[in-house]
């Protein structure tokens, strides 16, 4: 029986998951592939810490070169994350004629074009299923299953850490910091958890999905990103009273002219297919001209779910190697000469419904003043709640749901409202996706 030899750079949470899967599920892989997959080298700076996994003598090394220049390794897995040195290592591995597999969404969002071109020039493959949605086969769906479909929108809960925090705050009244700590302990969070909380990780993922969906490069720095750090228990309670849940959503909508791409906390109705996707689960909803909607749900983070996506890519590449064929599916989903720049829509042009939370003095005339300003900016109020009564000189929460309005109008209205003496602090705005 043939053996496909592979090497890995990075032996952290996902790397350990990959090594475990290759060892413990070796037989099922062999039965499906008709060959063995052997992990012959793993490079990591730390080769001392016991990861609870038995490896043959000489597999672990601190030298990346031993993976990249290994004559028998045909597939190199990159699991160190971040831009550099991950980018350099991958380009070096490709230059050495190795197929590559990665879970690195940050690198793909910023340097995907360069990596895709490098593998195409060498007739090699790049697998990156593990970069988005962990075990959810969204990349394969985009590149292969939805090949005839004109995609119109993608909405995703694509960060397990943020979803874990929001779900805990909502269901268990847990505070933000302890929910984050648990997510870190479970191995969901990024090395820098601000990437999870501030929406940057979700932005990396929606940038990659957008480029696969519409065949366009996505200038990452132009994506509007806002995280969950100013979501309070009060917002979550109010959302519930209005019949909504708050989720960190990554959104990409294409109207045939421009792409509305953004990441922000959003209120979604409890009847929405993703409203009950909780904990570290991820969900990605794709709408198009053929299947209307397709919602994929699964574990978006953690050693084994993400490791399973990595191993799936390795086996797919191994099949090509065994059959002596090159990559059949373009890395970026479209033929290289068909990738054209589609402009991104300016956020000020985007329209949505809004939830607004003000802290205002509890005295006559406040409501009419605020609603007057909203009206002057063509913003219509759908419903409103004033929560409790405040003591003299203290703020009371005033929350309202507003009908569809443009971001430009809502931002100008909020600026005017925040200047009023009767408004105690900056308003909180949460967009509503229906
Ligand atoms: N930090 C990411 C998350 C890991 O929490 O979803 C998976 O990309």
Boltz pocket constraint, residues with backbone or C-beta under 6 A from the ligand:
constraints:
  - pocket:
      binder: B
      contacts: [[A, 103], [A, 130], [A, 131], [A, 132], [A, 133], [A, 134], [A, 158], [A, 159], [A, 160], [A, 161], [A, 162], [A, 187], [A, 188], [A, 189], [A, 190], [A, 196], [A, 201], [A, 300], [A, 301], [A, 302]]
      max_distance: 6.0
